[in-house]
Structure formats: C-alpha cells, structure tokens
C-alpha cells in the first residue's frame, strides 16, 4: 500500500462540482492499493500516518503528529500510485488491486485512521473523476510504502 501525504492548511475533493470531502489543518492522503495488500498493510500504514511527526512545535521543529495537533485527514483513492513504469513510456496498472477489494481496503484504512484517534477522516469518491484542491503547508510531502516495512511472499 502506498500513500502520498501532504501537510495542508485545508483540502477538499469535488465530484461533478459537488464537494464530497473537506478538511482543515491536517493531511491530504493519496492512497494506492496494490494487488498483494491486505488489512495488515492498511493497519500498519494508518498507524504510521497517525504518528508521523511533521507538524511544528513551539520551537518550529517537526515534532508533532496528526494526533498531537488534533488534525484532520482527507483520504483520496489513487490507483495510479501503483503504476509500473519500468518499460516504455505508458504506465501499466496491472499491480493495482481490483476495484471492489481495493475499495474495501481503502475504507478499512480510513476506519483505522479513526480508530487511531484522527478526529475527522473525510474521503473522496472511490473510482470517480475527482478534483482535489488543497492549500499546502510547507510544502511538506512524504511518501510511505508498506513494502518497506512488510516482507511479502517469504522475501
């Protein structure tokens, strides 16, 4: 499971000119689900995101987490994070999980964020053509990939 995390002052997702998710200070999270991902990866990633210390403290040091600042999260499904660009110039999305299971894990990830104490978890609309608006803070952008922490297939 892959996530692009952007520290934001505010963010919103629109589908057909209707706002479907909106947050104030916190994280905009673009989430990609690979075909080999499961609940273990979603749980691990949600914990890492909740505890990621990239908000500044009183000394202007990145020492505070989303939980420490009572921040919010806007999670947007993004299968293109699973792109394989090893060959040619046209990405392959063969490694992305199929839509129904990917949606289930996307929703599970959002539930895990809430379980971890994130006070407001908003979402986009899975599979829709979305417009993502955000006001970045920093900018601070972090890439997380569970493949770094989880060994798969006995490797």
Secondary structure, 3 states (H helix, E strand, C coil): CEEEEEEEEEEEEEECCEEEEEECCEEEEEEECECCCCHHHHHHHHHHHHHCCCEECCCCCEEECCCCCCCEEEEEECHHHHCECCCCCCCECCCECCHHHHHHHHHHHHHHHHHCCCCEEEECCCCCCCEEEEEEEEEEEEEEEHHHCCCCCCC
